[in-house]
Amino acid sequence: MSLTHKVDSLLSNVHSRLRLPRRSNRRGTYDTIASGYSHGQGQIHPTNFSISAHNQPIVEEILQSREVQQVARFVDQGLQSYFPKVHRLLTNLTRILQNTPGLQLKHNFPGSCFAASQYNFTNAATGNHIDFMNGFFLCCAIWNGGKFNPKLGGHLILWSLGIVVEFPPGASIIVPSASVVHGNIPIQSDEHRHSVTFFTAAGILRWYFNNFMNDNEFVAKASPSELAAWRAYKQDLWKLGMKMLCDE
C-alpha cells in the first residue's frame, strides 16, 4: 500500500471516530480539526489548539503516524527548497518558542517548521478565500488525499493569479495563502477527498517581534522612539515580505 493510501485510510478511520460539531466552517462545508498552536483572537500569548478529551487521543494517532510524519517532512523540505528565507524564519521561530518558559506549546511533527496543522475530511473543498490569520508572506503547505478523479474535480484555483492547478491525490503544494485568493473545484458525489494543511499564524510572529507582547500591550509600554520605529516597521512590512519570498 502506498504512502498516500495509508494516510488516506488513517484519515478516514480517524474521521469516523472524531466527535465534531455539525456546522459549516469559514472555508466550506466539511469536517475539520486542528492541532498544534496559534495566536490571536484575544489570546495573550501563543496557545495550543483546544481539543476535547475524546478527540485528543484520536488526533494523537495522526501525529504519531509514520506516514503523516513523512508528509510533514516532505512539505517542510519543499518550503526550504522554494522559499528558504521563510523556512529559516519559521524554523528559528519554532526553536525559540519551544524553549520559551511557560508556553508549553505542543509541536506537531519532528522536522517540520510549521506551528499547526488542519485536517480536513471526506468532502474537503473550500470556497474562494484567503487565510487572513496567516502572515501574508508565510506560505502554507497543502497535502491532498482521497480517492477521486483529478481530471473532474479537486483542482486548486488561484483566483488572484488566474491559475487552475490539477491537484491529484498524493500531491502537495505551497501557497502564500494570506495573499492569494484560492479555492477548490468540488469532487464527484461518489468520491472523497481529505487534505492536511500546514501553517503558522501571523499573530505568533507579531507576538515575537513585539518582544513577547501583543500589539496593544506593546503600544501601551513602548517609548515614543520605540513606537515610531514600530510604526515605520509596520508601514514597510510589505517590503520585508517581498524579500522573504525571494530566494536570492
C-alpha positions in Angstrom: 0.0 0.0 0.0 1.4 3.4 -1.0 2.0 6.2 1.5 -0.9 8.2 0.0 -3.3 5.2 0.5 -2.0 4.7 4.1 -2.6 8.3 5.1 -6.0 8.3 3.3 -7.0 5.2 5.2 -5.9 6.6 8.5 -7.8 9.9 8.0 -10.9 8.0 7.0 -10.7 5.9 10.1 -9.9 8.9 12.4 -12.8 10.8 10.9 -15.3 8.0 11.7 -14.4 8.3 15.4 -14.0 12.0 16.0 -16.8 14.0 17.6 -17.0 17.2 15.6 -19.6 20.0 15.5 -22.0 19.7 12.6 -21.7 23.1 11.1 -20.1 24.9 8.2 -16.7 26.4 8.8 -15.4 29.6 7.3 -13.9 27.9 4.2 -16.6 25.4 3.3 -19.0 22.6 4.4 -16.8 19.8 5.6 -15.5 18.4 8.9 -12.2 19.7 10.2 -10.0 19.8 13.3 -6.6 21.5 14.0 -3.6 20.6 16.2 -0.5 22.5 17.2 -0.6 26.1 18.4 -1.7 29.5 17.2 -2.1 33.1 18.4 -4.8 35.6 18.0 -8.5 36.3 18.8 -7.8 37.7 22.3 -5.1 35.3 23.4 -2.3 36.9 25.4 0.4 34.5 24.1 0.7 31.6 21.6 -1.5 28.7 22.8 -2.2 25.1 21.9 -5.4 24.4 20.0 -8.1 23.2 22.3 -9.0 19.6 21.6 -11.7 17.7 23.6 -10.7 14.8 25.9 -12.5 12.4 23.5 -10.7 13.7 20.3 -7.2 14.2 21.8 -6.1 10.5 21.6 -7.6 10.1 18.2 -5.7 13.2 16.9 -2.6 11.8 18.5 -2.9 8.8 16.1 -2.4 11.2 13.3 0.6 12.9 15.0 2.3 9.6 15.7 1.7 8.1 12.2 5.0 7.5 10.4 3.4 8.2 7.1 1.9 11.5 8.2 5.2 12.5 9.7 6.8 11.7 6.2 4.3 14.1 4.6 5.1 16.8 7.2 8.9 16.4 6.5 8.2 16.4 2.7 6.3 19.7 2.7 8.9 21.2 5.1 11.6 20.3 2.6 9.5 21.8 -0.2 9.3 25.1 1.7 13.0 25.0 2.3 13.7 24.4 -1.4 11.4 27.1 -2.8 11.2 29.7 0.0 14.4 29.2 2.0 14.1 32.6 3.8 10.6 31.8 5.0 11.8 28.4 6.1 14.7 29.7 8.1 12.4 32.3 9.8 9.8 29.6 10.8 12.5 27.1 11.8 14.2 29.6 14.1 10.9 30.8 15.5 9.8 27.2 16.3 13.0 26.6 18.2 12.6 29.8 20.2 9.0 29.1 21.1 9.8 25.5 22.1 12.4 26.9 24.5 10.3 29.8 25.9 9.5 29.1 29.6 5.8 28.9 30.5 4.4 28.4 27.0 4.3 24.6 26.9 3.5 24.5 23.2 2.9 21.1 21.6 4.9 20.8 18.3 3.1 18.6 15.8 5.8 16.9 13.8 9.6 16.5 14.1 11.4 18.0 11.2 8.6 20.5 10.5 8.8 24.3 10.9 5.1 24.9 10.9 3.2 25.7 14.1 0.0 24.0 13.3 -1.9 21.6 11.0 -5.5 21.4 9.9 -7.1 18.1 9.0 -10.0 18.3 6.5 -12.1 15.3 5.9 -14.1 13.4 3.3 -15.6 16.1 1.0 -13.0 18.8 1.7 -13.4 21.6 -0.9 -13.0 25.2 0.0 -14.9 28.2 -1.4 -12.9 31.2 -2.5 -11.0 32.6 0.4 -7.7 34.0 1.8 -6.3 32.8 5.1 -6.3 36.2 6.8 -4.9 34.9 10.1 -1.7 33.8 8.4 1.1 36.2 7.6 0.9 37.5 4.0 4.3 36.1 3.1 4.1 33.0 5.4 3.3 30.2 2.9 1.1 27.3 3.9 1.5 23.8 2.6 -1.4 21.6 1.4 -1.3 17.9 1.1 -4.0 16.3 -0.9 -5.5 12.9 -0.2 -8.6 10.8 -1.0 -10.0 8.8 -3.9 -11.2 11.0 -6.8 -10.7 11.7 -10.4 -8.4 14.8 -10.5 -9.4 15.4 -14.1 -13.0 16.1 -13.0 -12.5 17.8 -9.6 -10.3 18.7 -6.7 -8.4 21.3 -8.7 -6.9 24.2 -6.8 -7.9 27.6 -8.3 -5.5 30.5 -7.5 -8.0 33.3 -8.4 -5.6 36.2 -7.8 -3.2 34.7 -10.3 -5.7 33.3 -12.8 -4.3 29.8 -12.5 -6.1 26.5 -12.2 -3.9 23.6 -10.9 -4.8 19.9 -11.3 -4.3 18.6 -7.8 -4.4 14.8 -7.7 -4.3 12.6 -4.5 -0.8 12.4 -3.0 0.3 15.8 -4.4 1.4 18.8 -2.3 1.5 22.5 -3.0 2.9 25.5 -1.2 0.8 28.7 -1.4 1.1 32.2 0.1 -2.5 31.7 1.3 -3.0 35.0 3.0 -2.1 36.9 -0.2 -3.7 34.8 -3.0 -7.5 34.1 -3.2 -7.8 30.4 -3.6 -10.3 27.6 -3.5 -11.1 24.1 -4.8 -13.4 22.6 -7.5 -15.7 20.1 -5.8 -15.2 16.4 -6.4 -17.9 14.0 -7.6 -20.7 12.8 -5.3 -19.4 9.2 -5.0 -15.8 10.3 -4.3 -14.0 11.5 -1.2 -11.1 14.0 -0.6 -9.1 14.6 2.5 -6.5 17.3 2.9 -3.9 18.3 5.5 -2.7 21.9 5.7 0.4 23.1 7.5 0.6 26.7 8.6 1.9 29.3 11.1 -0.4 32.1 12.3 0.8 35.7 11.8 -0.1 36.5 15.4 2.8 34.3 16.5 5.3 36.4 14.6 3.7 39.7 15.8 4.0 38.5 19.4 7.6 37.5 19.0 8.7 40.7 17.2 6.9 42.8 19.8 9.3 41.3 22.4 6.7 38.6 23.5 3.8 41.0 23.7 0.5 41.6 21.8 0.3 44.8 19.7 -1.9 46.6 22.3 0.5 45.7 25.2 3.5 46.8 23.2 1.9 50.1 22.2 1.0 50.8 25.9 4.6 50.1 27.1 6.7 51.5 24.2 8.6 54.7 24.5 8.0 57.4 21.8 11.1 56.4 19.9 10.2 52.7 20.1 6.6 53.4 18.9 7.9 55.5 16.0 10.2 52.7 14.9 7.4 50.1 15.3 5.0 52.1 13.2 7.7 52.5 10.5 8.3 48.8 10.6 4.6 48.1 10.1 4.4 50.5 7.2 7.3 48.8 5.4 6.4 45.3 6.3 5.3 44.5 2.7 8.9 45.2 1.6 10.2 42.7 4.0 7.6 40.2 2.9 8.7 40.5 -0.8 12.3 40.0 0.2 11.3 36.9 2.2 9.6 35.3 -0.7 12.6 35.9 -3.0 15.2 33.1 -2.9 18.1 35.3 -3.8 
